[in-house]
């Protein structure tokens, strides 16, 4: 009987050790927030460059930063930590959410390659920056 209790305690301790702590949960949510801010700021800078409101800069660098950040965002949500502005549908509709994020990363990386090779003339950045379509489903902006 004592052996059963010791085994159960051992299993419980291993489970606790492998489960994320409350601090780690907050860190995951904060990490996702930093990624979201990066995506927003890079998109804003890119918009300024392409609209001509600032002197010509390097739109490729901003597109590459967006693509890289989007790829990290998908990984950050795989941890399935609720919180922040994330709606639960991210995890209940994971196949759709992750596909959208992967497509976003792929499209922005492809757009960066096109702009690097051919220049920004005639390129429609909005084809790659499909943020709102995903936010409408998976982001709860009331939690800002």
Steps between C-alpha positions, in 0.01 A plus 500: 500500500781738590669428165185612316497832688869562430450419130198729480696777670788449259269522200333810641837670558614417147177641359541821700862533396414464131190726508556869431482714809281805530806720439582304186141541379533877545832488315342317205220756479754786529713340228200483267425866578856596405464311172168674429656840569791415270263400220301819548804728508668334200175522302468868591857575396448311175184698429688826549774388261263382229275806525801726453436688824861439604812494283561175315617234738531124487154342472660156462643513853158582642330225299762249616451611861124451464546153346742391772281635780191331354683166500583545869141595578372165376745324730405721795134397473585128484559519876122540541521757777181706519517869574571833346281576202493139382157347459452132589415433136873507427530159661159358415560591135875443504525365143343816358691739728841342443437482123416869494811590699722277287349651183561848639866419567540335160330782308702774668824307442403455135414866469838594651671285236297660220575854622870414541518369143265739317450801725183618675336648190175327415509277811181478703610459860141466616486160328745373762392706802176318572503580872140616537347183356671296772442757775127501431487134600784447746570828679289651777581869471283582801782362718741773396 
